[in-house]
Amino acid sequence: MNATLSLKSPLLIFGLPILIFVSMILLTISPIFKTEPSALALGITYDLTLTAPLIYLLLIWKRNIPKITVVPFFVAGVIIATFLLPKEEQFHLNIIKTWVLPLIELGVVSTIVYKVIKTIRIFRAHRYADTDFLSILRTTTQKSFGEGTVANILAFEIATIYYSLLSWKNKTDKRISQFTYHRESGSIALFVTVALIVVIETFVVHILVANWSTLAAWILTVSSIYVALQIMAHIKAMYQRPIVMTKDQLILRYGLTGDTTIDIPNIHQITLSSNAPEDSEQVKRLSPLKDMEPHNVILSLKSPQEILGIYGKKSEYQTLLLHIDKKEDFKQALEDQIALIG
């Protein structure tokens, strides 16, 4: 009985793989490693990248812990081995990086995308009104990795690829009240300008940096291209992720950079105004560009709510500044819904 309890202990489940990591680190920096570096490097490589993750997988096999959580242990083992082992002793590690790591990364992304698509199909089959890809993606990654940084980062990166390269059709549903926020605000033009600046600067900086280091120039170029891709994904998400009003909730979205859901009874006041209220930590926008974008609606709440931003960053607000294309229709629909709820 004690053995069974010990095998289910979180301390053992997470502690044993970590103990292997620590043991390999101590072995590598010890004098023993210098006597037989090649033979020990082989064992250390596979203990870090295979043994530790497999032990973790066996310990969680019959527990209600997602099996996909073994991936961070594998990645941690690869990173530790990269910094720990001398470059001349990384032959087997390079094989793992070249062939195994990309397959695992592809498998993780494919699994999550499959789960998201499957969930969307279930929603549609049952005629649920809102089938927002990013919302379902966040739920799926949180179920796989738990509610934390890893799930939020993964959701944002997959959403970047999805909206920039894969999703080209705007989603509209006449069964629910939807409101756009990008047509009259000038936001699209602003983000397109930023993307063009990134592309132009990348070209110029690449030429300059290449004179010093070709590798550094290409790293900088690829990073800048990815930033431009993120901006493109955000722009397309603004078209494809409208604001939604249900019977009891207001689901506010701003591309990929801001989401919040407000219970309609929590709304205190709706004001049509472009004047900025007094600066306060409780006054927020969904846009990360803040004062660079205009607003024409001010929502005041009875109690604070949270915005989910880039990479899952959370911020609290009680007053929200929005831009709604048809602000009068939005206000009327929201007031009607508040009155209906009573």
C-alpha positions as semicolon CSV with decimal commas, in nm:
position;residue;x (nm);y (nm);z (nm)
1;M;0,000;0,000;0,000
2;N;0,281;0,238;0,084
3;A;0,450;0,149;-0,244
4;T;0,132;0,231;-0,434
5;L;0,098;0,562;-0,258
6;S;0,462;0,647;-0,320
7;L;0,429;0,574;-0,692
8;K;0,139;0,820;-0,709
9;S;0,326;1,088;-0,521
10;P;0,382;1,408;-0,726
11;L;0,721;1,436;-0,554
12;L;0,826;1,104;-0,707
13;I;0,668;1,168;-1,047
14;F;0,849;1,496;-1,100
15;G;1,139;1,438;-0,863
16;L;1,276;1,121;-1,024
17;P;1,332;1,271;-1,373
18;I;1,477;1,584;-1,212
19;L;1,706;1,364;-1,001
20;I;1,834;1,206;-1,325
21;F;1,900;1,551;-1,469
22;V;2,090;1,658;-1,157
23;S;2,288;1,332;-1,147
24;M;2,397;1,372;-1,511
25;I;2,503;1,730;-1,446
26;L;2,711;1,626;-1,144
27;L;2,863;1,337;-1,340
28;T;2,964;1,564;-1,628
29;I;3,142;1,817;-1,406
30;S;3,311;1,548;-1,196
31;P;3,670;1,420;-1,256
32;I;3,524;1,082;-1,359
33;F;3,396;1,232;-1,684
34;K;3,746;1,331;-1,790
35;T;3,868;0,970;-1,774
36;E;3,617;0,828;-2,026
37;P;3,444;1,128;-2,188
38;S;3,321;0,950;-2,503
39;A;3,166;0,650;-2,328
40;L;3,008;0,860;-2,053
41;A;2,883;1,123;-2,301
42;L;2,687;0,851;-2,482
43;G;2,514;0,740;-2,161
44;I;2,455;1,096;-2,041
45;T;2,298;1,192;-2,374
46;Y;2,044;0,911;-2,371
47;D;1,975;0,937;-1,997
48;L;1,887;1,305;-2,038
49;T;1,687;1,275;-2,361
50;L;1,531;0,929;-2,329
51;T;1,559;0,771;-1,983
52;A;1,429;1,068;-1,783
53;P;1,127;1,133;-2,014
54;L;1,042;0,761;-2,033
55;I;1,050;0,722;-1,654
56;Y;0,820;1,024;-1,623
57;L;0,589;0,872;-1,888
58;L;0,571;0,540;-1,702
59;L;0,496;0,714;-1,372
60;I;0,205;0,913;-1,519
61;W;0,073;0,633;-1,742
62;K;-0,227;0,545;-1,523
63;R;-0,275;0,894;-1,382
64;N;-0,502;1,168;-1,508
65;I;-0,206;1,363;-1,644
66;P;-0,183;1,435;-2,021
67;K;0,081;1,213;-2,181
68;I;0,192;1,504;-2,397
69;T;0,347;1,664;-2,086
70;V;0,642;1,428;-2,140
71;V;0,758;1,659;-2,421
72;P;0,890;1,937;-2,189
73;F;1,107;1,677;-2,012
74;F;1,250;1,564;-2,346
75;V;1,318;1,923;-2,456
76;A;1,476;2,003;-2,117
77;G;1,703;1,700;-2,157
78;V;1,813;1,816;-2,503
79;I;1,884;2,169;-2,377
80;I;2,079;2,047;-2,073
81;A;2,286;1,808;-2,287
82;T;2,361;2,087;-2,536
83;F;2,511;2,314;-2,273
84;L;2,660;2,034;-2,062
85;L;2,854;1,818;-2,307
86;P;3,164;1,931;-2,499
87;K;3,091;1,992;-2,867
88;E;3,315;1,705;-2,974
89;E;3,101;1,466;-2,763
90;Q;2,764;1,569;-2,911
91;F;2,749;1,327;-3,206
92;H;2,451;1,130;-3,071
93;L;2,288;1,448;-2,940
94;N;2,307;1,601;-3,288
95;I;2,133;1,294;-3,432
96;I;1,852;1,342;-3,179
97;K;1,829;1,715;-3,259
98;T;1,827;1,652;-3,634
99;W;1,582;1,363;-3,655
100;V;1,394;1,306;-3,329
101;L;1,327;1,663;-3,209
102;P;1,157;1,784;-3,533
103;L;0,938;1,473;-3,539
104;I;0,827;1,533;-3,180
105;E;0,758;1,901;-3,249
106;L;0,555;1,807;-3,558
107;G;0,371;1,542;-3,358
108;V;0,280;1,786;-3,081
109;V;0,151;2,052;-3,321
110;S;-0,036;1,792;-3,530
111;T;-0,199;1,642;-3,219
112;I;-0,317;1,980;-3,092
113;V;-0,445;2,095;-3,433
114;Y;-0,627;1,761;-3,473
115;K;-0,791;1,803;-3,131
116;V;-0,892;2,158;-3,216
117;I;-1,045;2,059;-3,551
118;K;-1,223;1,765;-3,386
119;T;-1,363;1,995;-3,116
120;I;-1,483;2,245;-3,376
121;R;-1,662;1,967;-3,567
122;I;-1,833;1,852;-3,246
123;F;-1,943;2,210;-3,177
124;R;-2,083;2,247;-3,527
125;A;-2,256;1,909;-3,512
126;H;-2,437;2,019;-3,197
127;R;-2,505;2,363;-3,349
128;Y;-2,315;2,561;-3,092
129;A;-2,307;2,919;-3,212
130;D;-1,951;3,025;-3,139
131;T;-1,670;2,809;-3,283
132;D;-1,380;3,052;-3,251
133;F;-1,055;2,873;-3,342
134;L;-0,829;3,057;-3,096
135;S;-1,064;3,005;-2,801
136;I;-1,087;2,633;-2,872
137;L;-0,710;2,618;-2,931
138;R;-0,644;2,769;-2,589
139;T;-0,879;2,520;-2,425
140;T;-0,710;2,232;-2,606
141;T;-0,354;2,335;-2,514
142;Q;-0,457;2,392;-2,152
143;K;-0,605;2,042;-2,136
144;S;-0,280;1,905;-2,280
145;F;-0,026;2,112;-2,085
146;G;-0,225;2,260;-1,796
147;E;-0,308;2,625;-1,742
148;G;0,027;2,797;-1,764
149;T;0,290;2,967;-1,976
150;V;0,368;2,667;-2,199
151;A;0,003;2,626;-2,306
152;N;-0,040;3,000;-2,371
153;I;0,279;3,032;-2,577
154;L;0,198;2,721;-2,780
155;A;-0,156;2,843;-2,848
156;F;-0,030;3,182;-2,967
157;E;0,235;3,029;-3,197
158;I;-0,007;2,779;-3,353
159;A;-0,264;3,058;-3,397
160;T;0,001;3,265;-3,576
161;I;0,058;2,988;-3,831
162;Y;-0,314;2,914;-3,863
163;Y;-0,434;3,269;-3,923
164;S;-0,139;3,382;-4,135
165;L;-0,112;3,080;-4,368
166;L;-0,411;2,847;-4,335
167;S;-0,728;3,046;-4,262
168;W;-0,858;3,261;-4,547
169;K;-1,236;3,260;-4,498
170;N;-1,416;3,507;-4,275
171;K;-1,652;3,345;-4,026
172;T;-2,001;3,490;-3,996
173;D;-2,297;3,339;-3,817
174;K;-2,643;3,491;-3,846
175;R;-2,760;3,300;-3,538
176;I;-2,560;3,528;-3,307
177;S;-2,504;3,902;-3,277
178;Q;-2,162;3,994;-3,419
179;F;-1,990;4,331;-3,439
180;T;-1,676;4,430;-3,629
181;Y;-1,411;4,667;-3,497
182;H;-1,155;4,705;-3,778
183;R;-1,334;4,875;-4,068
184;E;-1,348;5,235;-3,949
185;S;-1,072;5,257;-3,688
186;G;-0,769;5,270;-3,918
187;S;-0,614;4,980;-3,727
188;I;-0,556;4,765;-4,036
189;A;-0,364;5,044;-4,211
190;L;-0,158;5,099;-3,898
191;F;-0,057;4,732;-3,867
192;V;0,013;4,703;-4,241
193;T;0,245;5,003;-4,210
194;V;0,425;4,841;-3,915
195;A;0,465;4,517;-4,114
196;L;0,609;4,703;-4,413
197;I;0,856;4,886;-4,190
198;V;0,967;4,552;-4,042
199;V;1,021;4,405;-4,391
200;I;1,213;4,708;-4,523
201;E;1,432;4,736;-4,212
202;T;1,502;4,362;-4,228
203;F;1,634;4,395;-4,583
204;V;1,861;4,688;-4,495
205;V;1,985;4,545;-4,165
206;H;2,052;4,205;-4,326
207;I;2,295;4,366;-4,572
208;L;2,473;4,555;-4,293
209;V;2,497;4,265;-4,050
210;A;2,604;4,019;-4,324
211;N;2,933;4,211;-4,352
212;W;3,001;4,110;-3,991
213;S;2,835;3,766;-3,968
214;T;2,627;3,580;-4,227
215;L;2,476;3,356;-3,958
216;A;2,372;3,651;-3,741
217;A;2,222;3,824;-4,045
218;W;2,005;3,524;-4,132
219;I;1,898;3,471;-3,771
220;L;1,790;3,836;-3,757
221;T;1,616;3,808;-4,094
222;V;1,421;3,493;-4,005
223;S;1,318;3,650;-3,671
224;S;1,197;3,966;-3,847
225;I;1,006;3,765;-4,108
226;Y;0,833;3,578;-3,826
227;V;0,738;3,908;-3,660
228;A;0,588;4,021;-3,992
229;L;0,403;3,688;-4,006
230;Q;0,262;3,750;-3,658
231;I;0,138;4,094;-3,765
232;M;-0,024;3,941;-4,073
233;A;-0,191;3,676;-3,855
234;H;-0,320;3,948;-3,622
235;I;-0,464;4,146;-3,913
236;K;-0,647;3,842;-4,052
237;A;-0,770;3,749;-3,704
238;M;-0,924;4,096;-3,674
239;Y;-1,137;4,013;-3,978
240;Q;-1,218;3,660;-3,864
241;R;-1,273;3,710;-3,490
242;P;-1,563;3,953;-3,445
243;I;-1,710;4,067;-3,116
244;V;-1,994;3,833;-3,016
245;M;-2,299;3,904;-2,799
246;T;-2,483;3,605;-2,656
247;K;-2,788;3,596;-2,428
248;D;-2,582;3,650;-2,114
249;Q;-2,226;3,732;-2,221
250;L;-2,030;3,985;-2,425
251;I;-1,728;3,819;-2,587
252;L;-1,479;4,089;-2,684
253;R;-1,187;4,014;-2,917
254;Y;-0,912;4,209;-3,083
255;G;-0,729;3,992;-3,334
256;L;-0,470;3,782;-3,150
257;T;-0,374;4,041;-2,891
258;G;-0,672;4,080;-2,661
259;D;-0,968;3,873;-2,540
260;T;-1,211;3,922;-2,256
261;T;-1,555;3,788;-2,169
262;I;-1,799;3,999;-1,969
263;D;-2,116;3,873;-1,805
264;I;-2,382;4,116;-1,924
265;P;-2,524;4,173;-1,572
266;N;-2,173;4,295;-1,475
267;I;-2,197;4,592;-1,714
268;H;-2,259;4,916;-1,528
269;Q;-2,261;5,172;-1,810
270;I;-2,213;5,200;-2,189
271;T;-2,092;5,539;-2,312
272;L;-2,042;5,644;-2,673
273;S;-1,741;5,870;-2,646
274;S;-1,392;5,916;-2,790
275;N;-1,275;6,111;-2,487
276;A;-1,021;5,931;-2,273
277;P;-1,121;5,892;-1,906
278;E;-0,879;5,975;-1,630
279;D;-0,565;5,763;-1,653
280;S;-0,598;5,468;-1,420
281;E;-0,464;5,117;-1,387
282;Q;-0,824;4,995;-1,414
283;V;-0,873;5,158;-1,757
284;K;-0,757;4,926;-2,035
285;R;-0,777;4,860;-2,409
286;L;-0,773;4,529;-2,594
287;S;-0,515;4,670;-2,836
288;P;-0,147;4,657;-2,731
289;L;-0,084;4,986;-2,912
290;K;-0,293;5,172;-2,653
291;D;-0,328;5,543;-2,739
292;M;-0,218;5,492;-3,101
293;E;-0,565;5,356;-3,182
294;P;-0,892;5,548;-3,128
295;H;-1,191;5,437;-2,925
296;N;-1,557;5,531;-2,952
297;V;-1,715;5,316;-2,679
298;I;-1,645;5,312;-2,305
299;L;-1,765;5,011;-2,103
300;S;-1,777;5,048;-1,726
301;L;-1,815;4,735;-1,514
302;K;-1,952;4,675;-1,167
303;S;-1,661;4,447;-1,077
304;P;-1,313;4,399;-1,230
305;Q;-1,249;4,157;-1,517
306;E;-0,936;4,024;-1,690
307;I;-0,797;4,068;-2,041
308;L;-0,606;3,777;-2,190
309;G;-0,330;3,930;-2,401
310;I;-0,032;3,816;-2,608
311;Y;0,111;3,481;-2,491
312;G;-0,164;3,462;-2,229
313;K;-0,053;3,770;-2,035
314;K;-0,336;3,881;-1,805
315;S;-0,430;4,233;-1,696
316;E;-0,720;4,354;-1,484
317;Y;-0,963;4,631;-1,576
318;Q;-1,292;4,781;-1,468
319;T;-1,326;5,030;-1,756
320;L;-1,264;4,918;-2,114
321;L;-1,207;5,141;-2,417
322;L;-1,328;4,994;-2,748
323;H;-1,374;5,084;-3,111
324;I;-1,694;4,941;-3,261
325;D;-1,780;5,006;-3,627
326;K;-2,156;5,034;-3,568
327;K;-2,141;5,180;-3,221
328;E;-2,507;5,288;-3,202
329;D;-2,629;4,941;-3,300
330;F;-2,389;4,788;-3,051
331;K;-2,508;5,009;-2,766
332;Q;-2,874;4,948;-2,847
333;A;-2,830;4,570;-2,868
334;L;-2,636;4,561;-2,541
335;E;-2,890;4,781;-2,358
336;D;-3,173;4,563;-2,488
337;Q;-2,997;4,253;-2,362
338;I;-2,934;4,411;-2,020
339;A;-3,302;4,505;-1,996
340;L;-3,406;4,156;-2,103
341;I;-3,194;3,995;-1,832
342;G;-3,334;4,244;-1,587
